[in-house]
Amino acid sequence: MPNTYELEYIGATWCNPCKTVKPKVIEQAKKYAISIKFYDLEADADKFDADAVKKLPTLRVLQDGKVVAEFVTQHNDQLEDFLSKTVKPATTDTDF
């Protein structure tokens, strides 16, 4: 069954933590084989519920088009932990 997860990344050009977290978001999305939509808080406010965004960067995991998890982080090390608890990897290496 294909992976039905999608990741929304909401940041802003003036947000320094957004600039440092974004490359890790891309790396982790490749690991989990999930697509990412990048949104700028001001420029793309009509494409998501901007009023619900309280801090930046905000990450939302969607499954079948519905938000199943939301996370705000300014630290790369927290991102992998969040995704590992929320998204099942596209491939798993299992030794039997």
N, C-alpha and C positions, 0 to 999 in steps of 0.2 A: 504494500500500500504506500503511495507517495506521501511524503511529508507534507502536512497541511498547515504547518506553522509559518508565521510571518512576523517579522520584527519591525516595529515602528521606532525610529530614533528621532526624538524631537530636541533640537538644540537651537543655538543662535550664533551668529557670526561674532558677536561681542563677548561670548561666554568662553573664558579660558579653559575651564574644566571640559567643556564640550570638545575642544580641539585636542585634548590629550586622550579622551576616552574614545573618540570616534575610530581611530585605527584599530583599537582592541575590539570594538563592536564588529568591524568588518572581519577581522581575524576569526572571532568566535562564530559569526554567522556562516563562514565557510566551513568551520569545523562541524557545525550542526546542520549544514546544508539547508539553511533557511534564507529566504529572500529578505531584503531590508528595504524599507522605504525611509528615506531621509527627509525630514521636514525642518524648515527654518521657522522658528516661533512667529516671527512677524510676517514673512513673505508667504507662508503656506497656511496661515491660521484658518482659512476656509476649508481645509482638507481634513481637519481633525477637531476635536473639542478643545479648543485653546483655553477655555475657561477652566478646564479640569487640570491643566498643567500648573503645578505649584512651584516646582523647582526644575532646574536644568542641570545636566541632560536627563530627560525622561525616556525610558525604554518601555515599550509595551509589547507583550507577546500576544499575538492573535492566533486562534485556532479556528478554522472554518469561518473566518471573518469576525469572530467575537473576541474581545479582550479577555484573556484568561489570567494575565499577570501584568503588573506594572511595577517598575523599579526606577528609583532615582539614585544615581551614583556619581561620585566625582573621583572614584578610585578604580583603576583597572582590575585589581585583584578581586573585587566584589562582583564584577560582571560575570566571570566564569562560574562562580559559585551559584549566582542567580540562575543562569541558563541551565546549568547541570541539574538543578532542582525543578526546572520548569519545562524544559524541552528534551525530548529523547533524541539522542544522536542519530543521524541518518544511517550510519554504519557502526557496528560494534564488533570488536575483536574478542572472540571467545575461545578460550582453550579448554577443550574437554579431554 
